Amino acid sequence: MSRAEQLDTVTDTTAGTVERHATTGTFESTDPATGAVVGVFPVHDAQAVQETVERARPAARLWADLGFDGRRQRLAAYRGHLARRMHELADLVHRENGKPRADAILEITLTIDHLTWAGAHARRTLGRRRVRAGMLAADHAAYLEYQPLGVVGVIGPWNYPVFTPMGSIAYALAAGNAVVFKPSEHTPAVGAWLAAAWRAAVPDVADAFQVVTGNGSTGAALCRAGVGKLAFTGSAPTGRRVMAACAETLTPVLMELGGKDAMIVDDDADVAAAADAAVWGAMSNAGQTCIGIERVYATAPVYDRFVAEVTERVRGLRPSSDDEAAYGPMTMAAQADVVRRHVDDATASGGRAATGGTVDGVLVAPTVLLDVPEESAAVQEETFGPTLTITRVRDAEEALERTNATSYGLAGAVFSRSRVKAMDLARRMRSGMTSVNSVLTFASVPALPFGGVGESGFGRIHGEDGLKEFTRAKAITRRRFRLPVDLTSFSRPPAAVDALARVVGVVHGRHR
């Protein structure tokens, strides 16, 4: 193939024109329910990715020079553009990801709320401020500020193709960085739409947010392109490969990985409310939610009622691609195979399906599994499908012990009418986030950080922590006046340090 033939301009009817770059071919994005082609996109090679990053560098400087107010105004223009075209974007998400349009609108609404918060709080969180200089630097003024990293690379997932990557993109932009976004190869049209919307809403700094498309090789190229930081959302195995690629250039990383999130239902819980929340947490988005509920530990006094409530609610759910469906197909056909393997392993090891358990192509019936051994794959591995294991435990302490007996540590939930006990369990749950008497709520609060521990990754998006994640702390001191004795000089008197020791002894030595 000649160099001229490698220069592709691929036009997608829904997302506009993808940038002209050197590529190693094209790929199709398809509707998971019908197989219909949503769009054709270039596989951007390493040179194309590098060119995109280099084009973003001057845009990053221009974007940073706008200051907090200038960026806030442009982020407001962007979110206004998203709000006005919400149904257009929701339709694209429905076709490319498979989720119901109503759920896509909810996802976009959350994104707009986070955009609003990030733009409004960046100055207060990151702006320069004075800090106490302390005794040894009493003659100095001390300042702290958080400076942008330059260009931030973002590799996004397919399950929430708007909300999840924008959790990095919005906060990185608000912090003063340019962004190069590589969407999942399963949802490139959504990523291209988001970048095209930025160019339309913010034409004066259009290159501050760009997109590259492709497969794992494109993502690897972005890792090696010399960005200031790489934010990745995906599985733990892929996250390790991303970290290894980034290590070659000492590029810092933010890892938002998978989960095996649990719900604890205590003796005094509102069983009906807990069941309703568990079903939503487990089955919405076809269970393809990293912070979704995959395990429930219900105490003996409420177990039977809870199982009955959950089973009744699940029987009314229907997966399909029509507007009346409760949830859509699996976005990736291979994920249906994972669900099938977990269900088969659960039943083979002594568990039973109270309802569901069937997989029809990419449509997975809502499945409730009982009596599943803790060592089963359905309990230990991330299923990422519309399944839920429910286990009877003696009390909340046993539930907490089993909840924490996993390598993951992303999120979880506690249901109890006792505020004191519920908050205690929530604090002791080994997770980055926990909801009490609800599920997933923390993700909708822009001021709260989002991220996990262990196999669920490290670093935080959202909130003040999310803004700081895409900056470097800069410390500055300024001498205001000269002290009679300069302790940090070879000209200091011999007795000066002894006098300092006596002062320290008087001030601090009496405290025990």
DAJONOR-V361724 format. One record per pair of residues at least 6 apart in sequence whose ideal C-beta (glycine too) atoms are under 7 Angstrom apart, sorted by sequence separation. I is the first residue (numbers start at 1). GAP is how many residues later the second one is. If there is no record, write none. Layout:
i/gap
I/GAP
I/GAP
This chain:
i/gap
11/6
12/6
30/6
93/6
94/6
173/6
212/6
319/6
330/6
347/6
372/6
393/6
416/6
435/6
442/6
451/6
460/6
486/6
30/7
31/7
82/7
94/7
133/7
157/7
172/7
183/7
199/7
223/7
232/7
246/7
318/7
319/7
321/7
358/7
372/7
435/7
443/7
451/7
485/7
9/8
10/8
30/8
63/8
133/8
156/8
183/8
222/8
298/8
318/8
319/8
321/8
357/8
414/8
426/8
451/8
461/8
485/8
28/9
29/9
133/9
156/9
265/9
317/9
319/9
356/9
369/9
378/9
393/9
403/9
433/9
451/9
460/9
487/9
29/10
91/10
94/10
169/10
181/10
212/10
232/10
243/10
282/10
319/10
343/10
356/10
357/10
379/10
426/10
450/10
451/10
459/10
9/11
90/11
93/11
130/11
131/11
154/11
198/11
242/11
281/11
282/11
355/11
356/11
378/11
414/11
449/11
450/11
485/11
28/12
29/12
130/12
169/12
230/12
281/12
282/12
355/12
356/12
414/12
450/12
7/13
130/13
131/13
355/13
423/13
449/13
487/13
26/14
27/14
90/14
154/14
181/14
195/14
343/14
353/14
354/14
422/14
448/14
449/14
7/15
8/15
26/15
90/15
128/15
129/15
154/15
195/15
263/15
278/15
353/15
422/15
448/15
6/16
10/16
26/16
27/16
165/16
195/16
230/16
239/16
353/16
354/16
446/16
447/16
449/16
6/17
26/17
128/17
372/17
412/17
433/17
446/17
449/17
8/18
25/18
90/18
127/18
165/18
239/18
278/18
351/18
352/18
369/18
23/19
24/19
86/19
89/19
126/19
192/19
223/19
340/19
351/19
352/19
367/19
369/19
412/19
432/19
23/20
126/20
152/20
191/20
339/20
351/20
366/20
367/20
368/20
369/20
370/20
411/20
414/20
432/20
21/21
23/21
24/21
192/21
224/21
230/21
232/21
236/21
350/21
351/21
364/21
409/21
410/21
411/21
413/21
431/21
432/21
23/22
86/22
161/22
191/22
223/22
229/22
232/22
235/22
236/22
364/22
368/22
409/22
410/22
411/22
412/22
413/22
414/22
415/22
18/23
21/23
22/23
161/23
223/23
226/23
229/23
230/23
231/23
232/23
233/23
234/23
235/23
336/23
346/23
350/23
409/23
411/23
430/23
14/24
15/24
18/24
224/24
227/24
343/24
349/24
432/24
14/25
22/25
23/25
152/25
154/25
156/25
188/25
220/25
224/25
229/25
339/25
351/25
400/25
404/25
413/25
22/26
82/26
151/26
158/26
161/26
336/26
346/26
380/26
403/26
404/26
413/26
12/27
21/27
148/27
150/27
151/27
152/27
153/27
154/27
155/27
156/27
157/27
349/27
12/28
148/28
149/28
156/28
158/28
162/28
183/28
223/28
336/28
374/28
400/28
12/29
82/29
83/29
148/29
151/29
158/29
161/29
178/29
185/29
333/29
396/29
400/29
10/30
21/30
82/30
161/30
178/30
179/30
180/30
181/30
182/30
183/30
185/30
261/30
263/30
346/30
10/31
259/31
261/31
265/31
271/31
275/31
279/31
345/31
10/32
162/32
180/32
258/32
259/32
261/32
267/32
274/32
278/32
330/32
345/32
346/32
79/33
261/33
262/33
263/33
264/33
265/33
266/33
269/33
286/33
329/33
345/33
8/34
260/34
262/34
265/34
267/34
271/34
275/34
279/34
283/34
329/34
330/34
156/35
173/35
260/35
262/35
267/35
271/35
275/35
279/35
342/35
343/35
79/36
173/36
182/36
341/36
342/36
78/37
79/37
182/37
265/37
272/37
276/37
271/38
275/38
342/39
75/40
169/40
182/40
315/40
265/41
286/41
314/41
342/41
180/42
285/42
286/42
314/42
410/42
76/43
283/43
284/43
286/43
288/43
311/43
320/43
409/43
75/44
283/44
286/44
311/44
319/44
339/44
343/44
409/44
319/45
338/45
342/45
409/45
319/46
338/46
339/46
408/46
410/46
72/47
180/47
307/47
338/47
407/47
408/47
409/47
71/48
72/48
339/48
407/48
408/48
126/49
317/49
335/49
72/50
335/50
71/51
111/51
177/51
111/52
114/52
118/52
122/52
314/52
107/53
110/53
114/53
118/53
122/53
68/54
108/54
314/54
68/55
107/55
111/55
115/55
119/55
330/55
107/56
114/56
118/56
38/57
311/57
38/58
310/58
68/59
327/59
97/61
168/63
307/63
31/64
97/64
155/64
31/65
33/65
32/66
29/67
155/67
93/68
165/68
93/69
153/69
164/69
153/72
89/73
153/74
152/75
151/76
152/76
157/76
151/77
152/77
153/77
154/77
155/77
156/77
157/77
14/78
150/78
286/78
149/79
152/79
149/80
310/80
283/83
307/83
64/84
295/84
306/84
155/87
294/89
303/89
60/90
97/90
60/91
96/91
296/92
298/92
300/92
57/93
96/93
296/93
57/94
96/94
294/94
295/94
296/94
297/94
298/94
299/94
300/94
56/95
293/95
296/95
287/96
288/96
297/96
299/96
92/97
93/97
287/97
299/97
53/98
75/98
92/98
287/98
75/99
286/99
287/99
286/100
287/100
299/100
92/101
71/102
297/102
71/103
283/103
89/104
282/104
71/105
282/105
297/105
282/106
297/106
278/110
64/112
85/112
63/113
63/115
82/115
81/116
60/117
60/118
59/119
81/119
291/119
78/120
81/120
290/120
291/120
293/120
56/122
260/122
78/123
259/123
56/124
77/124
78/124
258/124
77/125
159/126
53/127
52/128
74/128
159/129
159/130
266/130
74/131
264/132
281/132
264/135
264/136
277/136
264/139
262/141
274/141
63/142
62/143
63/145
186/145
270/145
59/146
186/146
260/146
269/146
293/146
41/147
269/147
270/147
59/148
60/148
260/148
268/148
269/148
39/149
59/149
259/149
261/149
263/149
266/149
268/149
291/149
39/150
258/150
261/150
262/150
263/150
264/150
265/150
266/150
268/150
38/151
56/151
259/151
261/151
264/151
55/152
259/152
263/152
291/152
56/154
266/155
27/158
52/158
281/158
29/159
280/159
281/159
29/160
52/160
264/161
277/161
277/162
49/163
48/164
273/164
44/168
44/169
49/169
44/170
42/171
43/171
41/172
43/172
49/172
53/172
159/172
49/173
53/173
158/173
15/174
18/174
44/174
53/174
14/175
43/175
46/175
50/175
16/176
45/176
49/176
12/177
15/177
15/178
14/179
12/180
16/180
15/181
103/181
103/182
99/186
19/191
259/193
18/195
256/195
257/195
258/197
259/197
257/198
258/198
257/199
257/200
256/201
255/202
255/203
255/204
254/205
256/205
254/215
239/218
236/219
101/222
98/223
100/225
100/227
99/228
100/228
99/229
98/230
98/231
98/233
97/234
229/241
167/283
33/288
171/290
171/291
175/292
168/293
174/293
177/293
167/294
33/295
167/295
171/295
175/295
33/296
171/296
175/296
32/297
32/298
171/298
172/298
32/299
171/299
152/318
149/321
146/322
149/322
148/323
149/323
147/324
146/325
147/325
146/327
147/327
146/328
117/329
144/329
145/329
32/330
117/330
144/331
114/332
113/333
143/333
110/334
142/335
141/336
140/337
141/337
140/338
125/339
140/339
141/339
137/340
139/340
140/340
126/341
139/341
125/342
126/342
139/342
125/343
139/343
139/344
122/345
126/345
114/348
118/349
136/351
